[in-house]
Amino acid sequence: MGRNEKKAYVEVIRQCYLKADKVKKGTILGEFCETLGYNRKYAIRLLNKKPKRRKPKPRKGHPRYDKANLLAPLKTIWAATNYMGSKKLKVAILE
């Protein structure tokens, strides 16, 4: 049984397991352990665990700016500060 098939099988059994009463859970658990060869305690944890929801990945990269509107005033400020370096210019812009 492949990885994807195991995941699908676990999802199907999980739904039945969570709805079942205590007696039926024991039989479902026994059959599940026999089929996949898992330890009973591991199988209980696996079947009671809620499936993970994937979080959306944060957007990578630098934000895009309109160069035409940004560069002209920036060059003016840079010239006014006597062409200082980037670290000092950053502080000077704040002032």
Secondary structure as GFF3:
##gff-version 3
##sequence-region A 1 95
A	DSSP	alpha_helix	3	19	.	.	.	ID=ss1
A	DSSP	alpha_helix	22	36	.	.	.	ID=ss2
A	DSSP	alpha_helix	40	48	.	.	.	ID=ss3
A	DSSP	alpha_helix	67	80	.	.	.	ID=ss4
A	DSSP	alpha_helix	86	94	.	.	.	ID=ss5
###
